[in-house]
Amino acid sequence: MAHIQSDGTKNPSFVLKRVDELVYENRPKPLIQHEHDVLLEVNYTGICGSEIHYWTRGQIGPFIVREPMVLVHESSGTVVKVGTEVTNLKIGDRVAMEPGIPCRRCSACKNGTYNLYKKMAFAAIPPYDGTLAYVIVFRASPISLLCYTIARAYSKSRLDFARSFTASITFKYSRGIAIESAQKLMQENDLSNGVDVAIDASSFRYRLKDYKTALGIVATSAINVKRLIMKTVLFKDAK
């Protein structure tokens, strides 16, 4: 997690130029260009595994870094300006940011399944810039689902942390035939009758109101999300 600071006159951004080359750049501060736009001052941002892939490999599947790109998409911040048609946010509100930008006009978007929009613009997925900058513009909307919580380490393995945090049982997958791994999972954890619900959280798209639901759960302290923060660093130390 990086804490972003600024002298208020520039827009420092953390940019991936190419594989293994990260730089700080002062980019122009964005402006409100649409009546539903919101100008945000970024306060905190998390680091996703996708950032590591782009940094070390330059691509994830068909998404290839061909031009310099601002990294990161898991950010929170403070509203500093709103468009004329924005009614659900005001200056000073603290928000979590929706990294995906749908069209809001197609049948999928109108039905509340904007996660299925085929041309989704997603922050820090080439060719779109991410949110590790001082000031950014986002379209006002709901965001994602916090469906499971696992961190990389606390001087322990991911599975150890998962067990201490939320999981009642864990299973370490080894490469091979999927059906054999599934059978081994059931045998080791006494799941002879299978499970009622399975959630693939390795790469999922959230739906309408999922993020609102997740924030509501956090607000009630049902989940201690602070335990997910392994370390906090200043923006200037992001490298």
C-alpha positions in Angstrom: 0.0 0.0 0.0 1.4 3.4 -0.9 0.4 6.7 0.7 0.5 9.5 -1.9 1.7 13.0 -0.9 2.1 16.1 -3.0 3.0 19.8 -2.7 -0.3 20.6 -4.4 1.1 22.1 -7.5 2.1 19.0 -9.5 0.6 15.7 -10.3 3.3 13.1 -9.5 2.6 9.7 -11.1 4.3 6.3 -10.8 4.9 5.1 -14.3 6.0 1.9 -15.9 8.0 2.8 -18.9 8.9 -0.8 -19.9 9.8 -4.1 -18.2 11.8 -3.5 -15.1 11.8 0.3 -15.6 9.7 2.4 -13.1 9.9 6.2 -13.0 8.2 9.1 -11.3 6.7 11.6 -13.7 4.9 14.9 -13.2 1.9 14.7 -15.4 -0.8 17.3 -16.0 -3.6 17.4 -13.5 -6.8 16.1 -15.1 -9.9 18.3 -15.5 -13.6 17.6 -15.2 -14.7 16.9 -18.8 -18.1 15.3 -18.3 -21.0 16.3 -16.1 -20.8 12.9 -14.2 -17.0 13.1 -13.7 -15.5 13.3 -10.2 -12.0 14.8 -9.5 -10.2 12.8 -6.7 -7.2 13.3 -4.6 -5.6 9.8 -4.2 -4.8 9.0 -0.5 -4.0 5.4 -0.5 -3.5 2.7 -3.0 -3.0 -1.1 -2.8 -0.6 -3.1 -4.9 -2.2 -5.9 -7.0 -0.5 -8.9 -8.5 -1.2 -7.5 -11.9 1.3 -4.6 -11.2 4.0 -7.2 -10.5 3.3 -9.0 -13.8 3.4 -5.8 -15.9 6.5 -4.6 -14.1 8.5 -7.9 -14.5 6.9 -9.3 -17.7 5.3 -6.4 -19.5 2.1 -8.2 -20.2 -0.8 -10.3 -18.9 -2.2 -12.5 -21.7 -3.2 -10.2 -24.6 -2.7 -7.0 -22.6 0.8 -5.8 -23.4 2.5 -2.6 -22.2 3.4 -0.8 -25.4 3.5 2.7 -24.0 4.4 4.2 -20.6 1.5 3.5 -18.2 0.6 4.7 -14.7 0.3 1.7 -12.5 -2.2 0.5 -9.9 -6.0 0.3 -9.8 -6.9 -0.4 -6.1 -7.1 3.1 -4.7 -9.1 5.3 -2.3 -9.2 9.0 -2.0 -11.0 12.3 -1.3 -13.4 14.1 -3.6 -12.1 17.6 -4.5 -14.5 18.5 -7.4 -17.6 17.1 -8.9 -19.4 17.4 -12.2 -22.7 19.3 -12.5 -24.8 16.1 -12.7 -23.2 14.3 -9.8 -25.7 14.0 -6.9 -24.4 11.1 -4.8 -21.0 12.6 -3.9 -19.8 15.9 -2.6 -16.4 17.6 -2.0 -14.7 16.1 1.0 -16.3 12.7 0.7 -13.9 9.8 1.1 -14.3 7.1 -1.5 -13.0 3.8 -2.9 -12.5 3.9 -6.6 -14.2 1.8 -9.3 -11.3 0.8 -11.6 -13.6 -0.3 -14.4 -15.4 2.1 -16.7 -18.4 0.6 -18.6 -20.5 2.3 -21.3 -23.7 2.4 -19.1 -25.8 2.2 -22.3 -25.7 -1.4 -23.5 -28.1 -4.1 -22.3 -25.5 -5.6 -19.9 -24.9 -2.3 -18.2 -28.6 -1.4 -18.0 -29.4 -4.8 -16.5 -26.9 -4.3 -13.8 -24.3 -6.7 -15.2 -21.8 -4.1 -16.3 -19.1 -6.5 -15.5 -20.0 -8.3 -18.7 -19.5 -5.2 -20.9 -17.1 -6.4 -23.6 -15.2 -3.1 -24.0 -14.6 -2.3 -20.4 -11.9 0.3 -19.8 -9.9 -0.8 -16.8 -7.4 1.3 -14.8 -3.8 0.0 -15.2 -4.7 -2.4 -18.0 -3.0 -1.4 -21.2 -3.6 1.0 -22.8 -5.3 2.8 -19.9 -3.4 4.6 -17.1 -3.9 3.5 -13.5 -4.5 5.5 -10.3 -1.0 5.8 -8.6 -1.0 9.6 -9.1 -1.9 12.5 -6.9 -5.0 13.6 -8.7 -7.2 11.6 -11.1 -10.7 11.8 -12.7 -13.2 9.0 -12.3 -16.8 8.5 -13.3 -19.1 8.2 -10.3 -20.3 4.6 -9.8 -20.4 1.5 -7.5 -17.4 -0.8 -7.3 -16.2 -4.4 -6.6 -16.8 -7.3 -4.4 -14.5 -8.3 -1.5 -15.2 -12.0 -1.8 -12.2 -13.4 0.0 -9.2 -12.2 1.9 -5.6 -13.5 1.5 -2.3 -11.7 1.9 1.1 -12.8 0.7 2.9 -13.0 4.0 3.2 -12.0 7.6 6.4 -14.1 7.8 4.0 -16.9 7.1 2.7 -18.7 4.0 -0.5 -17.5 2.3 -2.3 -20.6 3.5 -1.3 -20.0 7.1 -2.5 -16.4 6.9 -5.8 -17.5 5.3 -6.4 -20.0 8.1 -5.7 -17.3 10.7 -7.8 -14.7 9.0 -11.0 -16.3 7.6 -10.6 -19.8 6.2 -11.7 -22.9 8.1 -9.8 -25.2 5.7 -7.2 -24.7 3.0 -5.7 -26.6 0.2 -2.5 -26.2 -1.7 -3.0 -26.8 -5.4 -0.2 -28.5 -7.4 0.0 -28.3 -11.1 -1.6 -31.3 -12.9 -5.0 -32.6 -13.9 -7.8 -30.4 -12.5 -10.1 -33.3 -11.7 -7.4 -35.1 -9.7 -6.8 -31.9 -7.7 -10.5 -31.5 -7.0 -10.7 -35.1 -5.8 -7.7 -34.6 -3.5 -9.2 -31.4 -2.1 -12.4 -33.3 -1.2 -10.6 -36.2 0.3 -8.2 -34.1 2.5 -11.0 -31.9 3.8 -13.8 -34.4 4.3 -15.9 -32.9 1.5 -17.3 -36.1 0.1 -20.6 -34.4 -0.7 -18.9 -31.4 -2.4 -19.7 -27.8 -1.5 -22.8 -25.7 -1.8 -21.2 -22.7 -3.4 -17.9 -22.3 -5.2 -16.3 -18.9 -5.9 -13.5 -18.4 -8.3 -11.6 -15.4 -6.9 -8.5 -15.8 -9.0 -9.8 -13.4 -11.7 -13.4 -12.3 -11.4 -15.6 -9.4 -12.4 -17.9 -7.9 -9.8 -21.5 -6.8 -10.3 -23.7 -3.9 -9.6 -23.9 -3.1 -5.8 -21.2 -5.6 -4.9 -18.8 -2.9 -3.8 -21.5 -1.1 -1.8 -22.2 -4.4 -0.1 -18.5 -5.0 0.7 -18.1 -1.5 2.2 -21.2 -2.1 4.3 -19.6 -5.3 5.7 -16.4 -3.5 6.4 -18.3 -0.6 8.1 -19.9 -3.1 10.6 -16.5 -4.4 11.5 -17.5 -7.9 10.5 -14.2 -8.2 8.7 -11.0 -6.7 10.0 -9.5 -5.5 6.7 -6.6 -3.7 8.4 -5.0 -7.1 8.9 -4.6 -7.3 5.1 -2.2 -4.3 5.1 1.3 -5.8 5.3 3.2 -2.5 5.0 2.6 1.1 4.2 5.1 3.2 2.3 5.3 6.8 1.2 4.8 7.5 -2.5 8.4 8.7 -2.9 9.5 5.2 -1.7 7.3 3.3 -4.0 10.2 1.9 -6.1 
